[in-house]
Amino acid sequence: MSVQDPGNKSVPLQITEDEAAVYDRQIRLWGLEAQQRMRNATILVVRLRGVATEAIKNIVLAGIGKLVVLDGDAVAEEDLGAGFFFRDEDVGRKKVDAAKAHIESLNPLVAVEGLSNADALEGDALDVLVRRADMVCVTDLDRETLVRVNDACRRASKPFYAGGTYGLLGYIFCDLLTHDYIAPDRASPKDSAKNVKNTTTYAPLKTALEHRWAGMTRRQTKELNPAAVFSILSLWEYQHTHNSALPDDVDEVPALEAISTALLEKAAVNKQALAGIPRGSIETLATTAAHELSPACAVVGGMLAQDILKALAARESPIVNFFVFDGSTGGGTVCRMGIA
């Protein structure tokens, strides 16, 4: 027996008794077909920090087929805060080696592979790596690396997610190519509710970064919390000019201020809504961006995992296409960047 998914690919519905028992509640929630898509998926996660840790926990518990984790770094003392896969005695060990057994213990039905070769993100090796996965998720890396990996995913027709935190701020970007999904028909009467197929065409990150905010009213602009959005974009530009390093001193406030002002001007952001990022916010950014805060990692990582599963299940609309979390207010906003 087989059924058709929104992308018209035949999805076999075979599932073992062990899986049926473990995933019973999920199957009742989103159906056997959606669970099968998750089970068949291989997810590549690049860089194992706080956001990735939270996301991995959730997607492994949900029952993906295989997880591949790439990180060439060793566990440092600062990783012990948000990195709950690590223990004190793991300091100095390769992250993937220290975390693998803990990840496997979450769900023995999921295959886990750890890679510690940092060169895997370079040249032809990147294309080979991306082709091994059904979906790629990159966390806490600089803008140029995100663009390179996103481009490789585009060449291989693989959906791409990026996410990370900078102190109290966090973000999720997704490029799901042309994504089909099933969602309730909001226009149908309640007593005859039905599902309809929807399609969203996404933009790559390099296109999203060229997004202009011109033509938006003051109210429309303020609703998207542009100060938080452009704080993230300013940090990426700062890294570009500082050898991928993040600011970690109040002395970097003038540099961040100049960058944010230039980006706001280039994007034609409504000045009545935001003339510039408040000085206090930039000072906080300059002193906290280089540090992980567990609560922010938990929120962004949880949102990231939820959206990955939503995309795999093809149920409801995933993020379109740039989500920003502002820990100072506890709120989040989604901006359509580079998408008509």
C-alpha positions as CSV (number, residue, x, y, z in Angstrom):
1,M,0.0,0.0,0.0
2,S,1.2,3.5,-0.8
3,V,-0.1,7.0,-0.8
4,Q,0.9,10.2,-2.6
5,D,2.5,13.1,-0.7
6,P,2.0,16.7,-1.8
7,G,5.1,16.4,-4.0
8,N,3.6,13.4,-5.8
9,K,6.2,11.0,-4.5
10,S,5.0,7.5,-3.5
11,V,5.5,7.1,0.3
12,P,5.4,3.5,1.5
13,L,3.5,3.1,4.8
14,Q,5.3,0.1,6.2
15,I,6.2,0.6,9.9
16,T,7.5,-1.8,12.5
17,E,5.6,-2.7,15.6
18,D,8.4,-1.1,17.7
19,E,8.0,2.2,15.8
20,A,4.2,2.0,16.0
21,A,4.5,1.7,19.8
22,V,7.1,4.5,20.2
23,Y,5.4,6.9,17.9
24,D,1.7,6.1,18.7
25,R,0.8,9.6,19.9
26,Q,2.5,11.3,16.9
27,I,0.8,9.0,14.4
28,R,-2.5,9.9,16.0
29,L,-1.6,13.5,15.8
30,W,-0.3,13.9,12.2
31,G,-0.9,10.6,10.6
32,L,1.1,7.5,9.5
33,E,2.0,9.1,6.2
34,A,3.7,12.0,7.9
35,Q,5.5,9.8,10.3
36,Q,6.8,7.7,7.5
37,R,8.3,10.7,5.8
38,M,10.2,11.6,9.0
39,R,11.3,8.0,9.4
40,N,12.7,8.0,5.8
41,A,14.6,11.3,6.3
42,T,18.4,11.7,6.8
43,I,19.1,15.1,8.4
44,L,22.5,16.7,8.3
45,V,23.2,19.1,11.2
46,V,26.3,21.3,11.0
47,R,27.9,22.6,14.2
48,L,26.9,21.3,17.6
49,R,26.2,24.2,19.9
50,G,23.2,25.1,22.0
51,V,20.6,25.6,19.3
52,A,21.6,22.4,17.5
53,T,21.5,20.5,20.7
54,E,17.9,21.4,21.4
55,A,16.9,20.9,17.8
56,I,18.6,17.5,17.6
57,K,16.9,16.3,20.8
58,N,13.5,17.1,19.4
59,I,13.9,15.7,15.9
60,V,15.5,12.5,17.2
61,L,12.6,12.0,19.7
62,A,10.2,12.6,16.9
63,G,11.6,9.7,14.9
64,I,13.7,10.8,11.9
65,G,15.5,8.0,10.1
66,K,19.1,9.1,10.4
67,L,21.0,12.0,11.9
68,V,24.4,13.1,10.6
69,V,26.2,15.6,12.9
70,L,29.3,17.5,11.6
71,D,31.5,19.4,14.0
72,G,35.3,19.5,14.1
73,D,35.6,21.3,17.4
74,A,36.5,20.0,20.8
75,V,34.2,20.5,23.9
76,A,35.2,23.6,25.8
77,E,34.1,24.7,29.2
78,E,31.7,27.3,27.8
79,D,29.9,24.5,25.9
80,L,28.7,22.9,29.2
81,G,26.0,25.5,29.7
82,A,23.7,25.1,26.8
83,G,25.3,21.9,25.5
84,F,23.4,19.3,27.6
85,F,24.9,16.4,25.6
86,F,28.3,17.2,27.3
87,R,29.7,16.5,30.7
88,D,32.6,18.0,32.6
89,E,34.8,15.1,31.7
90,D,34.1,15.6,28.0
91,V,36.1,18.9,27.9
92,G,38.9,18.4,25.3
93,R,37.1,15.6,23.5
94,K,35.7,16.0,20.0
95,K,32.1,17.2,20.3
96,V,30.6,14.5,18.0
97,D,32.4,11.8,20.0
98,A,31.2,13.1,23.3
99,A,27.6,13.6,22.2
100,K,26.9,10.5,20.1
101,A,26.0,8.1,22.8
102,H,23.7,10.7,24.5
103,I,21.9,11.3,21.2
104,E,21.5,7.6,20.6
105,S,20.1,7.1,24.0
106,L,17.2,9.5,23.2
107,N,15.8,7.1,20.6
108,P,17.6,3.8,19.7
109,L,15.4,3.6,16.5
110,V,17.4,6.6,15.0
111,A,20.8,6.0,13.4
112,V,23.4,8.6,14.4
113,E,26.6,9.3,12.6
114,G,29.3,11.8,13.8
115,L,31.7,13.6,11.5
116,S,34.6,15.7,12.8
117,N,36.3,16.6,9.5
118,A,36.0,20.4,9.2
119,D,37.2,20.2,5.6
120,A,33.9,18.6,4.7
121,L,32.4,22.1,4.2
122,E,35.0,23.0,1.6
123,G,35.0,22.6,-2.2
124,D,33.7,19.4,-3.8
125,A,33.5,17.8,-0.4
126,L,30.6,20.1,0.5
127,D,28.6,19.0,-2.5
128,V,29.3,15.3,-1.6
129,L,28.2,15.9,2.0
130,V,25.0,17.7,1.1
131,R,24.0,15.0,-1.4
132,R,24.0,12.4,1.5
133,A,21.2,14.1,3.3
134,D,17.5,14.8,2.6
135,M,17.7,18.1,4.5
136,V,20.5,20.3,5.8
137,C,20.6,22.4,8.9
138,V,23.5,24.7,9.7
139,T,23.7,26.5,13.1
140,D,25.8,29.3,14.5
141,L,28.1,29.9,11.5
142,D,29.0,33.1,9.7
143,R,27.0,34.6,6.8
144,E,29.4,33.6,4.1
145,T,29.4,29.9,5.2
146,L,25.6,29.9,5.4
147,V,25.4,31.2,1.8
148,R,28.0,28.6,0.5
149,V,26.1,25.7,2.1
150,N,22.7,27.1,0.9
151,D,24.1,27.3,-2.6
152,A,25.3,23.7,-2.4
153,C,21.9,22.7,-1.2
154,R,20.3,24.5,-4.2
155,R,22.7,22.6,-6.6
156,A,21.6,19.3,-5.0
157,S,17.9,20.3,-4.6
158,K,18.1,19.8,-0.9
159,P,16.0,21.9,1.6
160,F,18.1,24.2,3.8
161,Y,17.7,25.5,7.3
162,A,20.0,27.9,9.3
163,G,19.7,29.0,12.9
164,G,21.6,30.4,15.8
165,T,21.7,32.7,18.8
166,Y,23.6,35.8,19.7
167,G,23.1,36.4,23.4
168,L,19.4,37.3,23.8
169,L,18.8,37.3,20.0
170,G,18.2,34.3,17.8
171,Y,17.1,33.5,14.2
172,I,15.9,30.8,11.9
173,F,16.2,31.0,8.1
174,C,14.8,28.4,5.7
175,D,15.1,27.8,2.0
176,L,12.8,24.9,1.2
177,L,13.0,25.4,-2.6
178,T,9.5,24.8,-3.9
179,H,7.6,23.4,-1.0
180,D,4.2,21.6,-1.2
181,Y,2.2,21.1,2.0
182,I,-1.3,20.3,3.2
183,A,-3.2,22.7,5.4
184,P,-6.8,23.3,6.4
185,D,-8.9,25.3,4.0
186,R,-9.6,28.4,6.1
187,A,-12.4,29.5,3.7
188,S,-14.5,26.4,4.0
189,P,-17.4,26.3,6.5
190,K,-16.5,24.8,9.9
191,D,-19.1,22.0,9.5
192,S,-17.4,20.9,6.3
193,A,-13.7,21.5,6.9
194,K,-11.3,20.2,4.4
195,N,-7.6,20.2,3.6
196,V,-6.1,21.9,0.6
197,K,-2.7,21.7,-1.1
198,N,-0.5,24.8,-1.0
199,T,2.8,25.6,-2.6
200,T,5.4,28.2,-1.5
201,T,8.5,29.1,-3.6
202,Y,11.4,30.1,-1.3
203,A,14.4,32.3,-2.0
204,P,18.1,31.5,-1.3
205,L,19.8,33.4,1.5
206,K,21.8,35.5,-0.8
207,T,18.6,36.8,-2.4
208,A,16.9,37.3,1.0
209,L,19.8,39.5,2.1
210,E,19.0,41.9,-0.7
211,H,15.4,42.4,0.5
212,R,14.2,46.0,0.5
213,W,11.7,47.2,3.0
214,A,10.5,50.1,0.8
215,G,6.8,50.7,0.5
216,M,5.9,49.4,3.9
217,T,3.9,51.7,6.3
218,R,5.2,52.6,9.7
219,R,2.8,50.1,11.3
220,Q,3.7,47.3,9.0
221,T,7.4,47.9,9.6
222,K,7.1,48.1,13.4
223,E,5.1,44.8,13.5
224,L,8.2,43.0,12.1
225,N,10.5,44.3,14.9
226,P,13.2,45.6,12.4
227,A,15.6,46.4,15.2
228,A,16.0,42.7,16.0
229,V,16.1,41.7,12.4
230,F,18.8,44.3,11.6
231,S,20.7,43.5,14.7
232,I,21.2,39.9,13.3
233,L,22.2,41.3,9.9
234,S,24.6,43.7,11.5
235,L,26.3,41.0,13.4
236,W,26.8,39.0,10.1
237,E,28.3,42.1,8.5
238,Y,30.6,42.6,11.5
239,Q,31.8,39.1,11.3
240,H,32.5,39.6,7.6
241,T,34.9,42.4,8.4
242,H,36.4,40.8,11.5
243,N,37.5,37.4,10.3
244,S,34.3,35.7,11.4
245,A,34.7,36.9,15.0
246,L,31.8,38.3,17.0
247,P,31.9,41.5,19.1
248,D,32.6,41.0,22.8
249,D,33.3,44.4,24.2
250,V,31.5,47.7,24.6
251,D,34.2,49.3,22.5
252,E,32.7,47.7,19.4
253,V,29.5,49.8,19.7
254,P,30.6,52.4,17.2
255,A,31.4,49.8,14.6
256,L,28.1,48.0,15.1
257,E,26.2,51.3,15.0
258,A,27.8,52.3,11.7
259,I,27.1,48.9,10.2
260,S,23.4,48.9,11.3
261,T,22.9,52.5,10.0
262,A,24.3,51.6,6.6
263,L,22.2,48.4,6.4
264,L,18.9,50.2,7.4
265,E,19.6,52.9,4.7
266,K,20.4,50.3,2.0
267,A,17.2,48.3,2.8
268,A,15.1,51.5,2.7
269,V,13.5,50.8,6.1
270,N,10.8,53.3,7.0
271,K,12.6,55.9,9.2
272,Q,9.4,56.7,11.0
273,A,9.3,53.1,12.3
274,L,13.0,52.8,13.0
275,A,15.5,55.6,12.5
276,G,18.3,53.5,14.0
277,I,18.8,50.6,16.4
278,P,18.6,52.1,19.9
279,R,22.0,52.7,21.5
280,G,21.2,50.5,24.5
281,S,20.3,47.6,22.2
282,I,23.6,47.9,20.4
283,E,25.5,48.0,23.7
284,T,23.8,44.8,24.7
285,L,24.6,43.3,21.3
286,A,28.3,44.3,21.6
287,T,28.7,42.6,25.0
288,T,26.5,39.5,24.7
289,A,26.5,38.4,21.1
290,A,29.5,36.1,21.5
291,H,27.9,34.2,24.4
292,E,25.2,31.4,24.5
293,L,22.3,31.8,26.9
294,S,20.5,28.6,27.5
295,P,16.9,30.0,27.5
296,A,17.4,31.6,24.1
297,C,19.0,28.4,22.7
298,A,16.0,26.4,24.0
299,V,13.4,28.7,22.3
300,V,15.2,28.9,19.0
301,G,16.3,25.3,18.9
302,G,12.8,24.2,19.8
303,M,11.3,26.4,17.0
304,L,13.9,25.1,14.6
305,A,13.1,21.4,15.3
306,Q,9.3,22.1,15.1
307,D,9.7,23.7,11.7
308,I,12.0,20.9,10.4
309,L,9.4,18.3,11.4
310,K,6.6,20.4,9.9
311,A,8.5,20.6,6.6
312,L,9.2,16.8,6.6
313,A,5.6,16.0,7.4
314,A,4.3,18.4,4.7
315,R,1.6,19.5,7.1
316,E,0.9,23.2,7.7
317,S,3.1,26.0,6.4
318,P,6.8,26.2,7.6
319,I,8.5,29.5,8.3
320,V,8.5,31.8,5.4
321,N,11.3,32.6,5.6
322,F,13.2,34.5,8.3
323,F,12.2,34.2,12.0
324,V,13.8,36.4,14.6
325,F,13.5,35.8,18.4
326,D,14.0,38.8,20.7
327,G,14.8,37.5,24.2
328,S,14.5,41.0,25.7
329,T,10.8,40.9,25.0
330,G,10.2,37.2,24.7
331,G,8.6,37.7,21.3
332,G,9.3,36.5,17.8
333,T,8.5,37.7,14.3
334,V,8.6,36.2,10.8
335,C,9.7,38.3,7.8
336,R,9.2,37.4,4.2
337,M,12.6,38.3,2.7
338,G,13.3,38.1,-1.0
339,I,10.0,36.4,-1.6
340,A,7.3,38.0,-3.8
